[in-house]
Amino acid sequence: MKTRKTSELMSDKKKDVFFTGNLDIIKKYPVIGVLASGKAPGPVVWESYQFFYALRDAGVTIAGGWHSPLEKGILDALIEGKANIGFFAAKGLKARGFQQKFKLLDKTSRGLMISPFSDSVTKINGTEGPRLRNELLAAVSDVLLIPYIKAGGKLFQMLKAESAFLNKTFVLNHVENDKLSLNIRRVDSKHTSDLINEAQEAYIKRKT
């Protein structure tokens, strides 16, 4: 696996990111980022799966850390579709992780692995690594979908601290997200085209 680095995805050109796979799926397609708090309630998990089954053949890139149980289930729902998939790692790309699933997608140029860490980083602080990974994912995404967000949790705090991320974020329109005090836009699970349109509009602005 050959790892390369680039600064062209970052607004701060002094910062490099490391990648392997097809970088064009980030540069030439709308990017929908996916993050989700852990221990999501069953009803919102089921609705999330239905939402992403409807998205899996769309002409977009769906990018995630694929770490929480809900995120892992979403990834499994996407792999057999046609959408491109980005894997954002919380440590160096040669560390153990989602190598096998990435290789399936890399064969058809549908996959990209990307990290804020060099290959030499195989272990990382359990808080710092995921935080930097999530911030990179949010920065690269045209829109960010958080199907379930725990009030007061780490994702909640990230959005509260960074308005640029909050302004591009959507949550599923589900009762389990009703406790949020943040002003986050909602998307209905039966209207995936609304999120695709938002991603396409943001992508056009990014390219102009």
Secondary structure, 3 states (H helix, E strand, C coil): CCCEEECCCCCCCCCCEEEEECCHHHHCCCEEEECCCCCCCHHHHHHHHHHHHHHCCCCCEEEECCCCHHHHHHHHHHHCCCCEEEEECCCCCCCCCCHHHHHHHHCCCCEEEEECCCCCCCCCCCCHHHHHHHHHHHHHCCEEEECCCCCCCHHHHHHHHCHHHHCCEEEECCHHHCCCCCCCEEECCCCHHHHHHHHHHHHHHHHC
